[in-house]
Amino acid sequence: MRNRSWYAIAALVLMASLPGCAAKIQGTVQLVDAGLQPVANESAQGTVVNMINTTAAVEQASHAVTVDAQGKFESAKDRLRPGTYKVEANRIGYETETQTVEIGKHTSKKLDFKLKKIHEARRKTIQGSRSDEDKIINPGEVNIQPPTM
């Protein structure tokens, strides 16, 4: 009987020390052109990945990380609470991509993002806008013009 208790305790300690027991979101970000081909000479390093828990209290709702030199990201240990997450990868000059995932207490999700490059011709300027709708600007699509005098 004593040996069974010892084995049970050892098994619990081993399970608690295993990596991956905490909830986490990890994945990759790749910068691509309109044809979904990798953009040459540009790294995804520094791209921001926001993880917003849409079901948690405000003080626990948001977590952000940046992408490393290999294009990978991972939430900080013990930072995520169970709930529904809106995960958003964004970088200036690229279209923002959003995915939604359910995270449980011990859930690990892997997400892959492909951010499409925004072409100069598609960027909007406020100057010369014909309607209020034209004046709405996506932060990734801002083209700043010098003031005219």
DSSP file (Angstrom, degrees, kcal/mol; ACC not computed):
  #  RESIDUE AA STRUCTURE BP1 BP2  ACC     N-H-->O    O-->H-N    N-H-->O    O-->H-N    TCO  KAPPA ALPHA  PHI   PSI    X-CA   Y-CA   Z-CA
    1    1 A M     >        0   0    0      0, 0.0     4,-1.7     0, 0.0     5,-0.1   0.000 360.0 360.0 360.0 -40.8    0.0    0.0    0.0
    2    2 A R  H  >  +     0   0    0      1,-0.2     4,-2.1     2,-0.2     5,-0.1   0.888 360.0  54.4 -64.3 -38.3    2.8    2.4    0.9
    3    3 A N  H  > S+     0   0    0      1,-0.2     4,-2.4     2,-0.2    -1,-0.2   0.875 104.8  54.3 -62.8 -38.2    4.5    1.8   -2.5
    4    4 A R  H  > S+     0   0    0      2,-0.2     4,-2.4     1,-0.2    -1,-0.2   0.920 108.3  48.9 -62.1 -43.8    1.3    2.7   -4.4
    5    5 A S  H  X S+     0   0    0     -4,-1.7     4,-2.4     1,-0.2    -1,-0.2   0.911 110.7  50.5 -62.1 -42.2    1.1    6.1   -2.5
    6    6 A W  H  X S+     0   0    0     -4,-2.1     4,-2.5     1,-0.2    -1,-0.2   0.913 111.4  48.1 -63.1 -42.2    4.7    6.8   -3.3
    7    7 A Y  H  X S+     0   0    0     -4,-2.4     4,-2.5     2,-0.2    -2,-0.2   0.886 110.9  51.3 -65.2 -39.0    4.1    6.0   -7.0
    8    8 A A  H  X S+     0   0    0     -4,-2.4     4,-2.1     2,-0.2    -2,-0.2   0.917 111.8  46.3 -64.5 -43.2    1.0    8.2   -7.1
    9    9 A I  H  X S+     0   0    0     -4,-2.4     4,-2.4     2,-0.2    -2,-0.2   0.915 112.7  50.2 -64.9 -43.5    2.9   11.1   -5.5
   10   10 A A  H  X S+     0   0    0     -4,-2.5     4,-2.3     1,-0.2    -2,-0.2   0.898 110.0  50.8 -62.5 -40.6    5.8   10.7   -7.9
   11   11 A A  H  X S+     0   0    0     -4,-2.5     4,-2.4     2,-0.2    -1,-0.2   0.905 110.5  48.9 -64.2 -41.6    3.4   10.6  -10.9
   12   12 A L  H  X S+     0   0    0     -4,-2.1     4,-2.2     2,-0.2    -2,-0.2   0.917 111.7  48.6 -64.4 -43.6    1.8   13.9   -9.8
   13   13 A V  H  X S+     0   0    0     -4,-2.4     4,-1.4     1,-0.2    -2,-0.2   0.913 112.4  49.2 -62.5 -43.0    5.1   15.6   -9.3
   14   14 A L  H  X S+     0   0    0     -4,-2.3     4,-0.7     1,-0.2     3,-0.3   0.921 111.5  48.3 -63.0 -45.3    6.3   14.5  -12.7
   15   15 A M  H >< S+     0   0    0     -4,-2.4     3,-0.7     1,-0.2    -1,-0.2   0.883 110.0  52.4 -63.7 -39.1    3.1   15.7  -14.4
   16   16 A A  H 3< S+     0   0    0     -4,-2.2    -1,-0.2     1,-0.2    -2,-0.2   0.798 109.9  49.0 -68.1 -28.0    3.3   19.0  -12.7
   17   17 A S  H 3< S+     0   0    0     -4,-1.4    -1,-0.2    -3,-0.3    -2,-0.2   0.560  85.4 109.4 -90.3  -7.7    6.8   19.6  -13.9
   18   18 A L  S X< S-     0   0    0     -4,-0.7     3,-0.8    -3,-0.7     2,-0.1  -0.429  74.0-115.1 -68.2 139.9    6.2   18.7  -17.5
   19   19 A P  T 3  S+     0   0    0      0, 0.0    -1,-0.1     0, 0.0    -2,-0.1  -0.388  95.7  41.1 -70.2 154.4    6.3   21.6  -20.0
   20   20 A G  T 3  S+     0   0    0     -2,-0.1     4,-0.1     3,-0.1    -2,-0.1   0.509  74.2 116.4  89.7   4.3    3.1   22.5  -21.8
   21   21 A C    <   +     0   0    0     -3,-0.8     2,-0.2    -5,-0.1     3,-0.1   0.804  63.0  71.9 -75.6 -28.4    0.8   22.1  -18.8
   22   22 A A  S    S-     0   0    0      1,-0.1    84,-0.2    84,-0.1     2,-0.1  -0.500  98.2 -93.6 -86.0 156.8   -0.1   25.8  -18.7
   23   23 A A        +     0   0    0     82,-0.8    57,-0.5    57,-0.3    55,-0.3  -0.447  56.3 164.1 -66.7 137.6   -2.3   27.5  -21.3
   24   24 A K  E     -a  108   0A   0     83,-2.4    85,-2.3    -2,-0.1     2,-0.4  -0.997  33.8-147.8-155.5 156.0   -0.4   29.0  -24.2
   25   25 A I  E     +a  109   0A   0     -2,-0.3    50,-2.5    83,-0.2     2,-0.3  -0.994  30.7 161.4-121.8 129.1   -0.7   30.4  -27.7
   26   26 A Q  E     +aB 110  74A   0     83,-2.7    85,-2.8    -2,-0.4     2,-0.3  -0.896   7.5 116.7-139.3 168.1    2.2   30.0  -30.0
   27   27 A G  E     -aB 111  73A   0     46,-2.1    46,-2.2    -2,-0.3     2,-0.3  -0.997  47.3 -74.2 165.3-160.9    2.8   30.1  -33.7
   28   28 A T  E     -aB 112  72A   0     83,-1.7    85,-2.7    -2,-0.3     2,-0.4  -0.915  19.7-151.8-132.5 156.6    4.5   31.8  -36.7
   29   29 A V  E     -a  113   0A   0     42,-2.6     2,-0.4    -2,-0.3    15,-0.2  -0.999  14.0-174.3-128.3 131.0    4.2   35.0  -38.7
   30   30 A Q  E     -a  114   0A   0     83,-2.2    85,-2.5    -2,-0.4     2,-0.5  -0.984  19.7-137.3-125.9 137.4    5.2   35.2  -42.3
   31   31 A L  E     +a  115   0A   0     -2,-0.4     8,-2.3    11,-0.2     2,-0.3  -0.833  33.6 175.9 -94.1 125.8    5.2   38.3  -44.5
   32   32 A V  E     -aC 116  38A   0     83,-3.0    85,-2.4    -2,-0.5     2,-0.1  -0.868  26.1-124.8-130.9 161.3    3.9   37.6  -48.0
   33   33 A D    >   -     0   0    0      4,-2.4     3,-2.1    -2,-0.3     6,-0.1  -0.234  52.0 -78.9 -90.3-173.4    3.0   39.4  -51.2
   34   34 A A  T 3  S+     0   0    0      1,-0.3    82,-0.1     2,-0.1    -1,-0.0   0.780 133.5  53.6 -60.7 -27.5   -0.4   39.4  -53.0
   35   35 A G  T 3  S-     0   0    0      2,-0.1    -1,-0.3     3,-0.0    81,-0.0   0.256 119.4-111.2 -89.6  12.0    0.5   36.0  -54.5
   36   36 A L  S <  S+     0   0    0     -3,-2.1    -2,-0.1     1,-0.2     3,-0.0   0.713  73.1 139.5  63.5  24.7    1.2   34.6  -51.0
   37   37 A Q        -     0   0    0      1,-0.1    -4,-2.4     3,-0.0    -1,-0.2  -0.775  64.3 -92.6 -94.2 143.3    4.9   34.3  -51.8
   38   38 A P  B     -C   32   0A   0      0, 0.0     2,-0.5     0, 0.0    -6,-0.3  -0.231  41.1-115.4 -54.6 139.9    7.4   35.3  -49.0
   39   39 A V    >   -     0   0    0     -8,-2.3     3,-1.0     3,-0.1    -8,-0.1  -0.675  32.4-126.3 -79.7 124.3    8.5   38.9  -49.2
   40   40 A A  T 3  S+     0   0    0     -2,-0.5     3,-0.1     1,-0.2    -1,-0.1  -0.401  84.2  11.4 -71.5 146.9   12.2   39.1  -50.0
   41   41 A N  T 3  S+     0   0    0      1,-0.1     2,-0.4    -2,-0.1    -1,-0.2   0.652 103.2 104.0  63.3  20.2   14.6   41.1  -47.7
   42   42 A E    <   -     0   0    0     -3,-1.0     2,-0.3   -11,-0.1   -11,-0.2  -0.999  54.1-155.3-132.6 134.6   12.0   41.6  -45.0
   43   43 A S        -     0   0    0     -2,-0.4    27,-0.1     2,-0.1   -13,-0.1  -0.807  19.1-139.1-106.1 146.8   11.8   39.8  -41.6
   44   44 A A    >   +     0   0    0     -2,-0.3     3,-2.4   -15,-0.2    23,-0.3   0.525  63.3 128.8 -77.8  -5.6    8.7   39.3  -39.5
   45   45 A Q  T 3  S+     0   0    0      1,-0.3    23,-0.2    24,-0.2    -2,-0.1  -0.252  70.7  23.8 -54.9 133.3   10.8   40.1  -36.4
   46   46 A G  T 3  S+     0   0    0     21,-2.6    -1,-0.3     1,-0.3    22,-0.1   0.282  83.4 143.6  92.5 -10.2    9.2   42.7  -34.3
   47   47 A T    <   -     0   0    0     -3,-2.4    20,-2.1    21,-0.2     2,-0.4  -0.396  50.5-124.5 -60.1 138.6    5.7   42.1  -35.6
   48   48 A V  E     -DE  66  90B   0     42,-1.7    42,-2.6    18,-0.2     2,-0.5  -0.748  21.4-165.6 -93.6 132.5    3.2   42.5  -32.8
   49   49 A V  E     -DE  65  89B   0     16,-3.0    16,-2.2    -2,-0.4     2,-0.4  -0.967   8.4-161.3-117.0 113.6    0.8   39.7  -31.8
   50   50 A N  E     -DE  64  88B   0     38,-2.9    38,-2.7    -2,-0.5     2,-0.5  -0.787   4.3-163.0 -95.1 136.2   -2.1   40.8  -29.6
   51   51 A M  E     -DE  63  87B   0     12,-3.5    12,-1.5    -2,-0.4     2,-0.6  -0.949  11.3-174.4-121.0 107.6   -4.0   38.2  -27.6
   52   52 A I  E     -DE  62  86B   0     34,-2.4    34,-2.8    -2,-0.5     2,-0.8  -0.908  17.9-147.5-112.7 115.9   -7.3   39.6  -26.3
   53   53 A N  E >   - E   0  85B   0      8,-3.9     3,-0.8    -2,-0.6    32,-0.2  -0.717  11.0-169.8 -81.8 109.4   -9.5   37.5  -24.0
   54   54 A T  T 3  S+     0   0    0     30,-2.7    -1,-0.2    -2,-0.8    31,-0.1   0.505  82.9  48.1 -80.4  -3.3  -13.0   38.5  -25.0
   55   55 A T  T 3  S+     0   0    0     29,-0.5    -1,-0.2     6,-0.1     2,-0.2   0.314  96.5  85.6-117.8   7.1  -14.5   36.7  -22.0
   56   56 A A  S <  S-     0   0    0     -3,-0.8     5,-0.1    28,-0.2    27,-0.0  -0.595  86.6 -84.2-107.7 167.5  -12.3   37.9  -19.1
   57   57 A A    >   -     0   0    0     -2,-0.2     3,-1.8     1,-0.1     4,-0.4  -0.321  48.8-106.0 -63.2 153.2  -12.2   40.9  -16.8
   58   58 A V  G >  S+     0   0    0      1,-0.3     3,-1.4     2,-0.2     4,-0.4   0.860 118.1  56.0 -54.0 -43.2  -10.5   43.9  -18.3
   59   59 A E  G 3  S+     0   0    0      1,-0.3    -1,-0.3     2,-0.1     3,-0.1   0.665 117.0  36.4 -68.1 -14.3   -7.4   43.6  -16.2
   60   60 A Q  G <  S+     0   0    0     -3,-1.8    21,-0.3     1,-0.1    -1,-0.3   0.282  96.2  91.2-113.1   7.2   -6.8   40.1  -17.5
   61   61 A A  S <  S+     0   0    0     -3,-1.4    -8,-3.9    -4,-0.4     2,-0.4   0.733  76.2  53.8 -83.9 -23.8   -8.0   40.6  -21.0
   62   62 A S  E     +D   52   0B   0     -4,-0.4     2,-0.3   -10,-0.2   -10,-0.2  -0.901  44.8 163.2-126.7 143.6   -5.0   41.6  -23.0
   63   63 A H  E     -D   51   0B   0    -12,-1.5   -12,-3.5    -2,-0.4     2,-0.4  -0.968  13.4-169.2-150.3 134.9   -1.5   40.2  -23.7
   64   64 A A  E     +D   50   0B   0     -2,-0.3     2,-0.3   -14,-0.2   -14,-0.2  -0.973   6.4 175.7-130.9 145.1    0.9   41.1  -26.4
   65   65 A V  E     -D   49   0B   0    -16,-2.2   -16,-3.0    -2,-0.4     2,-0.3  -0.910  23.4-125.1-136.5 164.7    4.2   39.6  -27.7
   66   66 A T  E     -D   48   0B   0     -2,-0.3     8,-0.3   -18,-0.2     2,-0.2  -0.851  27.9-108.4-113.3 154.7    6.6   40.3  -30.5
   67   67 A V        -     0   0    0    -20,-2.1   -21,-2.6    -2,-0.3     6,-0.2  -0.552  33.1-132.7 -80.3 140.1    7.8   37.9  -33.2
   68   68 A D    >   -     0   0    0      4,-2.8     3,-1.9    -2,-0.2   -21,-0.2  -0.169  35.7 -85.2 -84.6-177.2   11.4   36.7  -33.0
   69   69 A A  T 3  S+     0   0    0      1,-0.3   -24,-0.2     2,-0.1   -25,-0.2   0.718 128.3  54.8 -63.7 -22.8   14.0   36.6  -35.8
   70   70 A Q  T 3  S-     0   0    0      2,-0.1    -1,-0.3   -26,-0.1     3,-0.1   0.411 120.5-106.8 -90.5   2.0   12.7   33.1  -36.9
   71   71 A G  S <  S+     0   0    0     -3,-1.9   -42,-2.6     1,-0.3     2,-0.3   0.665  78.3 130.3  83.7  16.9    9.2   34.4  -37.3
   72   72 A K  E     -B   28   0A   0    -44,-0.2    -4,-2.8    -6,-0.0     2,-0.3  -0.730  32.7-177.5-107.8 153.9    7.9   32.7  -34.1
   73   73 A F  E     -B   27   0A   0    -46,-2.2   -46,-2.1    -2,-0.3     2,-0.3  -0.971   3.9-176.9-142.6 158.7    5.9   33.9  -31.1
   74   74 A E  E     -B   26   0A   0     -2,-0.3   -48,-0.2    -8,-0.3    -8,-0.1  -0.960  31.1-110.1-155.9 138.1    4.7   32.4  -27.8
   75   75 A S        -     0   0    0    -50,-2.5     3,-0.1    -2,-0.3     2,-0.1  -0.311  47.3 -94.6 -64.3 152.0    2.6   33.8  -25.0
   76   76 A A    >   -     0   0    0      1,-0.1     3,-1.6   -12,-0.1     4,-0.4  -0.371  52.7 -87.1 -67.4 148.3    4.4   34.4  -21.7
   77   77 A K  T 3  S+     0   0    0      1,-0.3    -1,-0.1     2,-0.1   -53,-0.1  -0.295 108.4   1.4 -59.5 136.0    4.2   31.6  -19.2
   78   78 A D  T 3  S+     0   0    0    -55,-0.3    -1,-0.3     1,-0.1   -54,-0.1   0.712 100.3 112.0  60.1  25.4    1.1   31.7  -16.9
   79   79 A R    <   +     0   0    0     -3,-1.6     2,-0.3   -56,-0.3    -2,-0.1   0.730  55.2  78.0 -97.4 -26.2   -0.2   34.8  -18.7
   80   80 A L        -     0   0    0    -57,-0.5   -57,-0.3    -4,-0.4   -19,-0.1  -0.682  59.4-161.7 -93.1 137.9   -3.3   33.4  -20.4
   81   81 A R        -     0   0    0     -2,-0.3    22,-0.1   -21,-0.3   -25,-0.1  -0.809  39.6 -84.6-107.0 153.1   -6.6   32.6  -18.6
   82   82 A P  S    S+     0   0    0      0, 0.0     2,-0.3     0, 0.0    22,-0.2  -0.262  81.9  84.5 -56.8 143.4   -9.3   30.3  -20.0
   83   83 A G  E    S- F   0 103B   0     20,-2.4    20,-3.0   -29,-0.0     2,-0.5  -0.947  82.1 -48.7 155.4-172.1  -11.6   31.9  -22.5
   84   84 A T  E     - F   0 102B   0     -2,-0.3   -30,-2.7    18,-0.2   -29,-0.5  -0.843  54.0-159.5 -95.5 125.2  -12.2   33.0  -26.1
   85   85 A Y  E     -EF  53 101B   0     16,-3.3    16,-2.3    -2,-0.5     2,-0.7  -0.892  17.2-153.3-112.2 134.8   -9.2   34.8  -27.5
   86   86 A K  E     -EF  52 100B   0    -34,-2.8   -34,-2.4    -2,-0.4     2,-0.5  -0.936  22.2-163.1 -97.5 113.6   -9.0   37.1  -30.5
   87   87 A V  E     -EF  51  99B   0     12,-3.4    12,-2.8    -2,-0.7     2,-0.5  -0.895   8.6-174.5-107.1 124.5   -5.4   36.8  -31.7
   88   88 A E  E     -EF  50  98B   0    -38,-2.7   -38,-2.9    -2,-0.5     2,-0.5  -0.970  13.7-163.3-128.5 123.8   -4.3   39.6  -34.0
   89   89 A A  E     +EF  49  97B   0      8,-2.6     8,-2.0    -2,-0.5     2,-0.4  -0.917  22.0 171.1-104.5 127.0   -1.0   39.9  -35.9
   90   90 A N  E     +E   48   0B   0    -42,-2.6   -42,-1.7    -2,-0.5     2,-0.3  -0.996  14.8 168.3-143.0 148.0   -0.2   43.3  -37.2
   91   91 A R    >   -     0   0    0      3,-0.4     3,-2.0    -2,-0.4   -44,-0.1  -0.980  44.4 -97.4-152.2 138.2    2.7   45.2  -38.8
   92   92 A I  T 3  S+     0   0    0     -2,-0.3    48,-0.1     1,-0.3     3,-0.1  -0.359 112.1  24.7 -60.1 132.9    2.9   48.6  -40.5
   93   93 A G  T 3  S+     0   0    0     47,-0.7    25,-2.8     1,-0.3     2,-0.3   0.409 111.5  85.8  92.1  -0.7    2.7   48.1  -44.3
   94   94 A Y  B <  S-G  117   0C   0     -3,-2.0    -3,-0.4    23,-0.3    -1,-0.3  -0.953  84.6-101.8-132.7 150.6    0.9   44.8  -44.0
   95   95 A E        -     0   0    0     21,-3.0    21,-0.2    -2,-0.3     2,-0.2  -0.491  41.4-116.6 -69.1 137.4   -2.8   43.8  -43.7
   96   96 A T        -     0   0    0     -2,-0.2     2,-0.4    19,-0.1    -6,-0.2  -0.537  27.9-156.4 -73.7 138.9   -3.8   42.8  -40.1
   97   97 A E  E     -F   89   0B   0     -8,-2.0    -8,-2.6    -2,-0.2     2,-0.4  -0.968   7.5-167.0-120.0 137.0   -4.9   39.1  -39.7
   98   98 A T  E     -F   88   0B   0     -2,-0.4     2,-0.3   -10,-0.2   -10,-0.2  -0.964   7.3-179.5-125.9 139.1   -7.1   37.9  -36.9
   99   99 A Q  E     -F   87   0B   0    -12,-2.8   -12,-3.4    -2,-0.4     2,-0.4  -0.970  17.8-140.6-132.1 150.6   -7.9   34.4  -35.7
  100  100 A T  E     +F   86   0B   0     -2,-0.3     2,-0.3   -14,-0.2   -14,-0.2  -0.939  24.0 174.4-114.6 133.0  -10.2   33.3  -32.8
  101  101 A V  E     -F   85   0B   0    -16,-2.3   -16,-3.3    -2,-0.4     2,-0.5  -0.968  29.0-128.7-136.7 152.5   -9.3   30.4  -30.5
  102  102 A E  E     -F   84   0B   0     -2,-0.3     2,-0.5   -18,-0.2   -18,-0.2  -0.878  25.9-163.5 -97.8 129.1  -10.8   28.8  -27.4
  103  103 A I  E     -F   83   0B   0    -20,-3.0   -20,-2.4    -2,-0.5     2,-0.1  -0.963   5.1-171.0-118.6 126.3   -8.2   28.4  -24.6
  104  104 A G    >   -     0   0    0     -2,-0.5     3,-1.0   -22,-0.2     0, 0.0  -0.366  47.1 -82.3 -99.7-174.3   -8.8   26.1  -21.6
  105  105 A K  T 3  S+     0   0    0      1,-0.3   -82,-0.8    -2,-0.1   -25,-0.1   0.845 129.7  20.4 -60.6 -36.3   -6.7   25.7  -18.4
  106  106 A H  T 3  S+     0   0    0    -84,-0.2     2,-0.3   -83,-0.1    -1,-0.3  -0.006  94.3 134.3-122.9  27.9   -4.1   23.4  -20.1
  107  107 A T    <   -     0   0    0     -3,-1.0   -83,-2.4     2,-0.0     2,-0.4  -0.590  33.7-168.2 -85.1 139.6   -4.7   24.2  -23.8
  108  108 A S  E     -a   24   0A   0     -2,-0.3     2,-0.4   -85,-0.2   -83,-0.2  -0.991   9.0-172.5-124.6 121.9   -1.9   24.9  -26.2
  109  109 A K  E     -a   25   0A   0    -85,-2.3   -83,-2.7    -2,-0.4     2,-0.5  -0.925  12.2-153.2-117.3 140.0   -2.8   26.3  -29.6
  110  110 A K  E     -a   26   0A   0     -2,-0.4     2,-0.4   -85,-0.2   -83,-0.3  -0.958  16.7-175.3-112.3 124.0   -0.6   26.9  -32.6
  111  111 A L  E     -a   27   0A   0    -85,-2.8   -83,-1.7    -2,-0.5     2,-0.5  -0.933  11.3-158.5-120.3 141.9   -1.5   29.6  -35.0
  112  112 A D  E     -a   28   0A   0     -2,-0.4     2,-0.4   -85,-0.2   -83,-0.2  -0.983  10.1-166.3-121.2 128.4    0.1   30.6  -38.3
  113  113 A F  E     -a   29   0A   0    -85,-2.7   -83,-2.2    -2,-0.5     2,-0.5  -0.901  11.5-166.6-114.6 141.5   -0.3   34.0  -39.8
  114  114 A K  E     -a   30   0A   0     -2,-0.4     2,-0.5   -85,-0.2   -83,-0.2  -0.938  14.8-158.5-124.3 105.4    0.5   35.2  -43.3
  115  115 A L  E     -a   31   0A   0    -85,-2.5   -83,-3.0    -2,-0.5     2,-0.3  -0.750  11.5-139.0 -90.1 123.9    0.4   39.0  -43.5
  116  116 A K  E     -a   32   0A   0     -2,-0.5   -21,-3.0   -21,-0.2   -83,-0.2  -0.639  19.8-114.9 -85.6 135.5   -0.1   40.4  -47.0
  117  117 A K  B     -G   94   0C   0    -85,-2.4     2,-0.5    -2,-0.3   -23,-0.3  -0.420  25.1-129.1 -66.7 138.2    1.9   43.4  -48.0
  118  118 A I        -     0   0    0    -25,-2.8     2,-0.2    22,-0.1    -1,-0.1  -0.801  21.6-134.5 -90.5 127.4   -0.2   46.5  -48.7
  119  119 A H    >>  -     0   0    0     -2,-0.5     3,-2.0     1,-0.1     4,-0.6  -0.592  16.4-119.8 -83.2 144.4    0.6   48.1  -52.1
  120  120 A E  G >4 S+     0   0    0      1,-0.3     3,-1.2    -2,-0.2    -1,-0.1   0.833 111.1  60.5 -51.1 -39.5    1.2   51.8  -52.3
  121  121 A A  G 34 S+     0   0    0      1,-0.3    -1,-0.3     3,-0.0    -3,-0.0   0.739 102.2  53.6 -64.8 -21.9   -1.7   52.3  -54.7
  122  122 A R  G <4 S+     0   0    0     -3,-2.0    -1,-0.3     2,-0.1    -2,-0.2   0.607  84.8 104.5 -88.7 -13.0   -4.2   50.8  -52.2
  123  123 A R    <<  -     0   0    0     -3,-1.2     2,-0.3    -4,-0.6    19,-0.1  -0.401  63.9-137.4 -72.1 146.9   -3.2   53.2  -49.3
  124  124 A K  B     -h  142   0D   0     17,-1.1    19,-0.9    14,-0.1     2,-0.4  -0.741  11.4-159.4-104.2 150.6   -5.7   56.0  -48.6
  125  125 A T        -     0   0    0     -2,-0.3    19,-0.1     2,-0.2    17,-0.0  -0.948  19.6-138.5-122.0 150.4   -5.0   59.6  -47.8
  126  126 A I  S >  S+     0   0    0     -2,-0.4     3,-2.1    17,-0.2     2,-0.2   0.901  85.5  85.7 -72.4 -40.4   -7.4   62.0  -46.0
  127  127 A Q  T 3  S+     0   0    0      1,-0.3    -2,-0.2    -3,-0.1     0, 0.0  -0.428 100.8  16.7 -61.5 128.1   -6.6   64.8  -48.4
  128  128 A G  T 3  S+     0   0    0      1,-0.3    -1,-0.3    -2,-0.2     2,-0.2   0.509  86.4 151.1  86.7   5.2   -8.8   64.4  -51.5
  129  129 A S    <   -     0   0    0     -3,-2.1    -1,-0.3     1,-0.1    -3,-0.1  -0.495  32.3-160.7 -70.9 138.8  -11.3   62.1  -49.8
  130  130 A R        +     0   0    0     -2,-0.2     2,-0.3     1,-0.1    -1,-0.1   0.698  67.6  24.6 -95.0 -21.8  -14.8   62.4  -51.2
  131  131 A S  S  > S-     0   0    0      1,-0.1     4,-0.7     0, 0.0     3,-0.3  -0.894  80.1-107.4-138.5 167.2  -16.9   60.9  -48.5
  132  132 A D  T >4 S+     0   0    0     -2,-0.3     3,-0.9     1,-0.2     4,-0.5   0.864 119.1  59.5 -62.0 -35.2  -16.7   60.2  -44.7
  133  133 A E  G >4 S+     0   0    0      1,-0.3     3,-1.1     2,-0.2    -1,-0.2   0.868 100.6  55.0 -61.5 -36.3  -16.2   56.5  -45.5
  134  134 A D  G 34 S+     0   0    0     -3,-0.3    -1,-0.3     1,-0.2    -2,-0.2   0.729 101.0  60.5 -67.7 -21.1  -13.0   57.4  -47.4
  135  135 A K  G << S+     0   0    0     -3,-0.9     2,-0.5    -4,-0.7    -1,-0.2   0.570  78.2 102.0 -85.6  -8.8  -11.7   59.2  -44.3
  136  136 A I    <   -     0   0    0     -3,-1.1     2,-0.5    -4,-0.5   -12,-0.0  -0.649  61.9-159.0 -76.5 125.5  -11.7   56.1  -42.2
  137  137 A I        -     0   0    0     -2,-0.5     5,-0.1   -14,-0.0    -2,-0.1  -0.909  17.1-142.0-116.1 130.5   -8.2   54.9  -42.0
  138  138 A N    >   -     0   0    0     -2,-0.5     3,-3.2     1,-0.1   -14,-0.1  -0.775  27.0-127.6 -80.6 128.4   -6.9   51.4  -41.2
  139  139 A P  G >  S+     0   0    0      0, 0.0     3,-0.7     0, 0.0    -1,-0.1   0.774 109.6  54.0 -52.0 -28.5   -3.7   52.0  -39.0
  140  140 A G  G 3  S+     0   0    0      1,-0.2   -47,-0.7   -48,-0.1   -22,-0.1   0.495 106.8  53.4 -82.8  -2.4   -1.8   49.7  -41.4
  141  141 A E  G <  S+     0   0    0     -3,-3.2   -17,-1.1   -49,-0.1     2,-0.4   0.076  73.2 134.7-120.2  23.8   -2.8   51.7  -44.4
  142  142 A V  B <   -h  124   0D   0     -3,-0.7     2,-0.5   -19,-0.1   -17,-0.1  -0.603  29.4-174.6 -80.9 130.6   -1.7   55.3  -43.5
  143  143 A N        -     0   0    0    -19,-0.9     2,-0.3    -2,-0.4   -17,-0.2  -0.924  17.6-148.5-123.2 102.1    0.1   57.3  -46.1
  144  144 A I        -     0   0    0     -2,-0.5   -19,-0.0   -19,-0.1    -2,-0.0  -0.567  11.4-162.6 -80.1 129.3    1.2   60.6  -44.5
  145  145 A Q        -     0   0    0     -2,-0.3     3,-0.1     3,-0.0   -19,-0.0  -0.860  24.2-111.0-108.5 142.8    1.3   63.6  -46.9
  146  146 A P        -     0   0    0      0, 0.0     2,-0.0     0, 0.0    -1,-0.0  -0.432  45.2 -96.4 -68.4 149.2    3.2   66.8  -46.1
  147  147 A P        -     0   0    0      0, 0.0     2,-0.4     0, 0.0     0, 0.0  -0.361  34.4-131.8 -66.7 144.5    0.9   69.8  -45.5
  148  148 A T              0   0    0      1,-0.1    -3,-0.0    -3,-0.1     0, 0.0  -0.783 360.0 360.0 -96.4 142.5    0.2   72.1  -48.5
  149  149 A M              0   0    0     -2,-0.4    -1,-0.1     0, 0.0     0, 0.0   0.379 360.0 360.0-118.9 360.0    0.6   75.8  -48.0
